[in-house]
């Protein structure tokens, strides 16, 4: 029997259930009533980029090692793009390794490159969010798909606040992309026998960043003048996905199992990316470097373009550069912005959260902080300083919590993560923060995306091997991979964190089997 896993990237569970109950999403209403479902916990609220690796590997963050799309490369200061793999193999590779007769279809899986196996049909990069790798197996399959169905509208990934006319164009483009993605998936599934399928719909993520603010009148970025259109546009996108999955369900037939899930939800964004490094610099932990002439030139050019051109035009100009050229510019600006030899800690700023890494002797190239007592003392000082930050307007705490990496994400690859994760408040928009020793530190919120993520995930299963009309207990996102492996008849690594979602499965499904399996990878060695 076959199983198809469809991931709806950042589909918000509360919205989906509400609109299904109201009759707006008939397919979801039916599978929620007839199938098996569960709410899932993920780390999407603090580390949204980690959720893809958790979903596909069944490992927690400390095992798969992914925390951001631009992590620090181990043993360097280089902040670079995440490699197309993780420290753990995804479930489809485990199936490939164990089951010599298994055949699979993969459409836009994240953090991967084609395995190059004759039993697999794989497309990487037709329309994955932020994707830079465009490849397929058999060779030429991606080109055939583009020729038949068209290219994905990459401009829809930009998360800035858009003009009204462009919002309408975005809404139409995303709904069209959903329909074409569905056509591609049905096309690929119909080419040959398959036992396992995996496909990702990224359009809900792109649309959510643009329109989610319209749903919450209390959101700091809510615009009542544009709310009605935003609500209609987001509902229209969910309805497009609902119709698409109804077509997929019909195409695969009643004998196949369908598993639909989302790794995270949406919330209003409350922070930018400049406060954290400015606070660390003001407190003396991070020391700014004297920029080189090249970096100063790049910054001056960026400032000039930012002042003279609207955001869509700036995006178009930047978009003319190749991915490699853009990455080199960002990496140069980062490397030459900090005096590494004089810094005791430094910030990796991000939207929705922020990361702090200590400059540890023996771990970083120019480390200053001794492991042990000095490290622990600095961790305590940084935590106390960050917890003293308050919103400049209301006086409310600016930081919800500061997490130590070994507490938040224990595991064998925990050392790839930053030492501290800063969870900013989700209650107020942090245009400026106050610190007792620094006074007011202002954030640059212009052009910052208005929405970020929560850890509210979900799964719905329907088909012969899922129970009927069952709402299972709260589980974890890592359980998805374990469940798919069990349905595929493959063994689970003995140290996989995820557990099969047994309460959702029919009793006839064989129990899980675990075995000593080497499923580790070094993603930095595999990088292309």
Secondary structure, DSSP 8 states (H G I E B T S, - for coil): --EEEEEETT--HHHHHHHHHTTS-HHHHHHHHHSEEEEEE-STTT-TTHHHHHHHH---HHHH----SS-B-TTS--B----SS-SB--HHHHHHHH-TT--EEEES-SS------TTEEEEESSS-TT----EEESTTHHHHHHHHH----GGGG--S---HHHHHHHHHHHHHHHHHHHHHHHHHHTSS--SEEEEEE-HHHHHHHHHGGGG-TTSTT--TTTHHHHHHHHHHHHHHHHHHHHHHHHHH-TTSEEEEEES-EEEE----SSHHHHHHHHTTSS-B----HHHHHHHHHHHHHHHHS-HHHHHHHHHTS-HHHHHHHHHHHHHTTB-GGG-SEEEEE-SSSEEEEE-BBTTBTT--B-TTHHHHHHHHHHHHHHHT-EETTT--BSEEEEEEHHHHS-STTGGGS-SEEEEE-SSS--SEEEETTTEEEE---TT--SEEEESEEEEEEESTTB-SSEE---EETTHHHHHHHHHHT--EETT-S----GGGB-TTS----EE----B--HHHH--
